[in-house]
Amino acid sequence: MSYSLVSLSFQFLTKHPAKRLGCGENGEQNIKDHVFFRHINWLKLISREVQPPFKPKIVSIHAGDCSVS
C-alpha cells in the first residue's frame, strides 16, 4: 500500500474523535486536502464531469438480484 493510503486510513481510524480526519472544524476540507486525493478535481467531481474509472456491467435488473459481471 502507498504511504498516502496508509496515512489516510490511520487518520480515519484514529480513536479520539477530535483528532480524527474529517471531524474538526474544517473536516470536509481537511479530507479533500489530504495527499491521497491530490489528483481529484473536486469541482469537476461535484459537477459530474468526471468519468468513473470502472462501470460494472449489470446482468440483472431485478430488485433482489445484484449480479454483475
DATAUR-V406031 format. One record per residue. SS is DSSP state (a for helix, b for strand, c for the rest). PHI is phi in radians with two decimals (NA if undefined). D_CENTER is the distance of its C-alpha to the mean C-alpha in whole Angstrom. Layout:
# DATAUR-V406031
ss=SS phi=PHI d_center=D_CENTER
ss=SS phi=PHI d_center=D_CENTER
This chain:
# DATAUR-V406031
ss=c phi=NA d_center=16
ss=c phi=-1.29 d_center=15
ss=a phi=-1.03 d_center=16
ss=a phi=-1.15 d_center=13
ss=a phi=-1.21 d_center=11
ss=a phi=-1.10 d_center=14
ss=a phi=-1.06 d_center=14
ss=a phi=-1.06 d_center=10
ss=a phi=-1.06 d_center=11
ss=a phi=-1.09 d_center=15
ss=a phi=-1.24 d_center=14
ss=a phi=-1.26 d_center=11
ss=c phi=-1.70 d_center=14
ss=c phi=-1.03 d_center=17
ss=c phi=-1.14 d_center=20
ss=c phi=-1.39 d_center=21
ss=a phi=-0.97 d_center=19
ss=a phi=-1.20 d_center=21
ss=a phi=-1.74 d_center=19
ss=c phi=-1.27 d_center=16
ss=c phi=-1.08 d_center=13
ss=c phi=1.65 d_center=12
ss=c phi=-1.83 d_center=15
ss=c phi=-1.53 d_center=18
ss=c phi=-1.10 d_center=19
ss=c phi=-1.90 d_center=17
ss=a phi=-0.91 d_center=14
ss=a phi=-1.09 d_center=12
ss=a phi=-1.17 d_center=13
ss=a phi=-1.09 d_center=13
ss=a phi=-1.16 d_center=9
ss=a phi=-1.06 d_center=9
ss=c phi=-1.45 d_center=12
ss=c phi=-1.10 d_center=11
ss=a phi=-1.01 d_center=12
ss=a phi=-1.06 d_center=10
ss=a phi=-1.74 d_center=8
ss=c phi=-1.07 d_center=12
ss=c phi=-1.63 d_center=12
ss=c phi=-1.46 d_center=10
ss=c phi=-1.65 d_center=13
ss=a phi=-1.12 d_center=11
ss=a phi=-1.14 d_center=15
ss=a phi=-1.18 d_center=15
ss=a phi=-1.11 d_center=11
ss=a phi=-1.14 d_center=13
ss=c phi=-1.44 d_center=16
ss=c phi=1.05 d_center=15
ss=c phi=-1.72 d_center=17
ss=c phi=-1.73 d_center=14
ss=c phi=-1.41 d_center=15
ss=c phi=-1.18 d_center=13
ss=c phi=-1.27 d_center=13
ss=c phi=-2.57 d_center=14
ss=c phi=-2.13 d_center=16
ss=c phi=-1.18 d_center=18
ss=c phi=-1.53 d_center=22
ss=b phi=-1.35 d_center=23
ss=c phi=-1.60 d_center=26
ss=c phi=-2.28 d_center=27
ss=c phi=-1.85 d_center=26
ss=c phi=-1.28 d_center=28
ss=c phi=-1.03 d_center=26
ss=c phi=-1.50 d_center=26
ss=c phi=-1.82 d_center=26
ss=c phi=-1.91 d_center=22
ss=c phi=-1.24 d_center=23
ss=b phi=-2.33 d_center=22
ss=c phi=-2.06 d_center=23
